[in-house]
Amino acid sequence: MRIWKNTPKDALLLGFSVVQVALMIWLATRWESWPLVAVLGGGLLLALMTAYNIIVVSHLFTHVPWFTSARLNAAVSLLNSVAIGQSVQAYHLTHVRNHHRFNNDPIGEDGTTRDASSTYRHGHDGEHTPLGRYVTLGALESLAARGRELLLVYRLWRVGPRERTLLSLAHSREPKRRCELRQIQADRAAHSLALTGLALISWQWTLAIYLPAFFVALTLVNVQNYYRHYGADPSSRAADSVSYYGRFYNLIAFNDGYHQEHHLNPGCHWSRLPAVRERRRDHLDAQRRIVSPVPAMLGFLHRDRALLHRPDHEKTP
């Protein structure tokens, strides 16, 4: 009987989430006896692990669930939701069915972008949103949304009729639609109850360490997404994203650097993304596209990046 849908290597991703959740509990129970530098170090580690989980672990799971069993995948969604502080099923809807449908589109005639996470959404004159605004505004909006979800306990975290974005992105047919909305409800309950549990263990640690670490993680995720698309050509399906092919990064990040290839084939398992590059090499090499010399998180170091979204394809000064 097959357990893993693609490869047992996905157990590494599952193990990361288990370790992260265990770390959260351990930090909340032990921090009072530690010196300040150790407490802050633990918070920084948690921020980095949460960002990694959103960028790599849960991101890969939203595209290609790990197990053949729907029940096991539902359980993983709960676990990862606790780890990243938000519903993984909702992440699937907003990321896979919105971002990967509209691919970081620029502002249209209606004055906004169809991709809710587009780097152009709050920009002007065809330019990207300034980095600082994109990073902080996105993190604040996400933090506020998580706060509102905590208050949904009165309806047991069900998706309500006013949550039009999620309702519009959920599957149109039953019973798939009902299953997706129920999974969002279960995910919300899981991460909300987990946060409540951390507060019961130590409300001081939760307020002073966990929540700031969560906010830092959200900002890091937004930096990553920004430079995955900054300067790319949104009009070209073969050049609308930025790839980075460094071996070490792609080893520890499960080929996260193959972002253009990922956008060309969102349903491809992470282990086969290098093969997508080889299969489409001639087509990709024929495009004027951006291949970064650094991982997306360090994209600000790519000072001479071409700006392919501009008609004259200028370079940064």
Secondary structure, 3 states (H helix, E strand, C coil): CCCECCCCCHHHHHHHHHHHHHHHHHHHHHHHHCCHHHHHHHHHHHHHHHHHHHHHHHHHHHHCCCECCHHHHHHHHHHHHHHHCCCHHHHHHHHHHHHHHHCCCCCCCCCCCCCCCCCCCCCCCCCCCCHHHHHHHHHHHHHHHHHHHHHHHHHCCCCCCCCHHHHHHCCCCCCHHHHHHHHHHHHHHHHHHHHHHHHHHCHHHHHHHHHHHHHHHHHHHHHHHHHHHCCCCCCCCCCCCCECCCHHHHHHCCCCCCHHHHHHCCCCCHHHHHHHHHHCHHHHHCCCCCECCCCHHHHHHCCCCECCCCCCCCECC
